[in-house]
Amino acid sequence: MARRKKSEGGGGGAPAWLATYGDMVTLLLCFFVLLYSFSNIDAKKFEALSVSLQNAFNIQPGGMTQSSSPSLDAGSLGEGPGDAPRPTDSDQSYNSKEVLALAQSELRDEVRNEGVTVSLNERGVVISMSEQMLFDEGSAKLHPEALRVLYKIGAVLNRLPNQISVEGHTDSGIPVRSIYVDNWGLSSARASRVTAYLNESLKVSQDRLRAVGMGASAPLVPNNSEANMRLNRRVDIVILSVHPVR
């Protein structure tokens, strides 16, 4: 009686799929044992085990690491859509004379033609705007033509890290043709209106701004003539110095 031929490819041992299945079950068992032990493991051992598991399962971490990010290595600030320009470390080195030179350069046309002055005192750099440029008499509503000047001032302020004091000033006379009964109310309203425009429309951070109504308490010149009183009616934007000015 002839013997049957052995089937081709046949051989002893378990099928190939069973060996793969056994390897997977073994790996899962190791994985759950590790999970059980994590409750008593310290941070360094956890990190080492994490790396070992990644290597064992051939897992590659996706995305950029912190050390490989060029922007983080360089110390740059992230910006999203609509973010206002942020001061950088180099801005922190600006002294008051440099701020004065920047403001005079950027506002030279306004200083020449628009009733704007830029000066330096012990508090910092003062950008002073006349009432005639900003408001009607007794009003705290900004003239449309004043918005262009404030836009240029806002661009300067957004390049600096300094705190900013917006200060309204009046002459010593009682407000006429006005809803404000005294100079404190009028000067406060004007300072608040300019401050709100800098913050809401020009994106100067509100954390850097304060509005102050000075009334007639800080005149530039004595209130003894109409010309002098006109000079005293103004709004000052004071870029406060980080260090005392000498």
Secondary structure, DSSP 8 states (H G I E B T S, - for coil): -------TT--SS--HHHHHHHHHHHHHHHHHHHHHHGGG--HHHHHHHHHHHHHHTT----S--GGG-HHHHHT-----TT------GGGGG--HHHHHHHHHHHTHHHHHHSSEEEEEETTEEEEEEEHHHH--TT-----HHHHHHHHHHHHHHTT----EEEEEE--SS---SSS-SSHHHHHHHHHHHHHHHHHHTT---GGGEEEEE-TTSS-SS-SSSHHHHHHHSEEEEEEE-SS---
